[in-house]
Amino acid sequence: MWRPVDGGIEAAAFHPLPEEVWEGLAVEAGSLVGFLAGREPEVYRRYGHWWNRLLDATVRLLPGG
């Protein structure tokens, strides 16, 4: 699960991921930030209530480039 935040993409994994998978996700996050550039961020914030209900997840900020 992911969401755009200031500074990049916040990603949550519901099971342990190897470091190389997180590294690959960070590369994809950089592309995603570029894709989302110029779009209205409020559209994505409306799903924030789901983020607050995450049970047991590892959450990382993946920088946006």
Buried (B, 14 or more C-beta within 10 A) or exposed (E): EBBBBEEBBBBBBEEEBEEEEBEEBBEEBBEBBEEBEEEEEEEBEEEEEEBEEEEEEEEBBBEBE
